[in-house]
Amino acid sequence: MDFSQIVLNQSLTFIAWATFVIFLVIAGFFVKLLTDLSTLTQNVNKTSIMLNEELKPTLDELNSTLVSLNMIIKNTDDRMGNIKGAVDRVVGTTKNVTGTLFSGLVKGFGTAWKIFAKK
């Protein structure tokens, strides 16, 4: 064999072994990546289960609080409506009484004026 043929065979053998070693290193990192991704997925699953279990009572409590606040606001609104109705009745009555008194006062002054105007 020729010397160049031997060098070529050795070079090809070295390239094949180097490629094999690089392939093994990449495969090792790929397996490590898949293992880490599997662990991450399990942790995310556990976290979501934990959040679901922890948030459910909190959301129920928040819902009951909002229902209570809604009832308080509704009762306050109803009572304010009652107070408004009472104030409207008082103001209406006062307006009628005041109007009657004022018209009576005007009639009284008119009558007094007529009496004094005749003399």
C-alpha positions as CSV (number, residue, x, y, z in Angstrom):
1,M,0.0,0.0,0.0
2,D,0.9,3.5,-0.6
3,F,1.8,5.8,2.3
4,S,-1.0,8.2,1.4
5,Q,-3.5,5.4,1.5
6,I,-2.4,4.5,5.0
7,V,-2.6,8.2,6.1
8,L,-6.1,8.4,4.5
9,N,-7.3,5.3,6.3
10,Q,-5.9,6.5,9.7
11,S,-7.6,10.0,9.1
12,L,-10.9,8.4,8.3
13,T,-10.6,6.1,11.3
14,F,-9.8,9.1,13.5
15,I,-12.8,11.1,12.1
16,A,-15.1,8.1,12.6
17,W,-14.0,7.7,16.3
18,A,-14.2,11.4,16.9
19,T,-17.7,11.6,15.4
20,F,-18.7,8.6,17.6
21,V,-17.3,10.3,20.7
22,I,-19.0,13.6,19.9
23,F,-22.2,11.7,19.2
24,L,-22.0,10.0,22.6
25,V,-21.4,13.4,24.3
26,I,-24.4,15.0,22.6
27,A,-26.5,11.9,23.3
28,G,-25.5,12.2,27.0
29,F,-26.5,15.8,27.1
30,F,-29.8,15.0,25.3
31,V,-30.6,12.3,27.9
32,K,-29.8,14.8,30.7
33,L,-32.0,17.4,29.0
34,L,-34.9,14.9,28.8
35,T,-34.4,13.9,32.4
36,D,-34.5,17.5,33.6
37,L,-37.5,18.3,31.5
38,S,-39.3,15.3,33.0
39,T,-38.4,16.5,36.5
40,L,-39.6,20.0,35.6
41,T,-42.9,18.7,34.3
42,Q,-43.4,16.7,37.4
43,N,-42.7,19.7,39.6
44,V,-45.1,21.9,37.5
45,N,-47.7,19.3,37.9
46,K,-47.2,19.1,41.7
47,T,-47.3,22.9,41.9
48,S,-50.5,23.2,39.9
49,I,-52.1,20.5,42.1
50,M,-51.0,22.4,45.3
51,L,-52.2,25.7,43.9
52,N,-55.6,24.2,43.1
53,E,-55.9,22.7,46.6
54,E,-54.8,26.0,48.2
55,L,-56.8,28.4,46.1
56,K,-60.1,26.6,46.2
57,P,-60.7,27.5,49.9
58,T,-59.4,31.0,49.4
59,L,-61.8,31.5,46.4
60,D,-64.7,30.1,48.4
61,E,-63.9,32.5,51.3
62,L,-63.6,35.4,48.8
63,N,-67.0,34.4,47.3
64,S,-68.7,34.3,50.7
65,T,-67.1,37.7,51.6
66,L,-68.4,39.2,48.3
67,V,-71.9,37.8,48.9
68,S,-71.9,39.4,52.4
69,L,-70.7,42.7,51.1
70,N,-73.4,42.6,48.4
71,M,-76.1,41.9,51.1
72,I,-74.7,44.8,53.2
73,I,-74.8,47.2,50.2
74,K,-78.3,46.0,49.2
75,N,-79.6,46.5,52.8
76,T,-77.9,50.0,52.9
77,D,-79.4,50.9,49.6
78,D,-82.9,49.8,50.7
79,R,-82.6,51.7,54.0
80,M,-81.3,54.8,52.1
81,G,-84.4,54.5,49.9
82,N,-86.6,54.3,53.0
83,I,-84.8,57.4,54.4
84,K,-85.2,59.2,51.1
85,G,-88.9,58.4,51.0
86,A,-89.3,59.7,54.6
87,V,-87.4,62.8,53.8
88,D,-89.5,63.4,50.7
89,R,-92.7,63.0,52.7
90,V,-91.4,65.4,55.4
91,V,-90.3,67.9,52.8
92,G,-93.5,67.5,50.8
93,T,-95.6,68.0,54.0
94,T,-93.4,70.9,55.1
95,K,-93.8,72.4,51.6
96,N,-97.6,72.1,51.7
97,V,-97.7,73.6,55.2
98,T,-95.4,76.4,54.3
99,G,-97.3,77.0,51.1
100,T,-100.6,77.1,53.0
101,L,-99.1,79.4,55.7
102,F,-97.6,81.7,53.0
103,S,-100.9,81.9,51.1
104,G,-102.7,82.5,54.4
105,L,-100.2,85.2,55.2
106,V,-100.6,86.8,51.8
107,K,-104.4,86.7,52.1
108,G,-104.1,88.2,55.6
109,F,-101.9,91.1,54.4
110,G,-104.3,91.5,51.5
111,T,-107.3,91.7,53.8
112,A,-105.4,94.1,56.2
113,W,-104.5,96.3,53.2
114,K,-108.0,96.4,52.1
115,I,-109.2,97.3,55.6
116,F,-106.6,100.1,56.0
117,A,-107.0,101.3,52.4
118,K,-110.7,102.0,52.9
119,K,-110.2,104.2,55.9
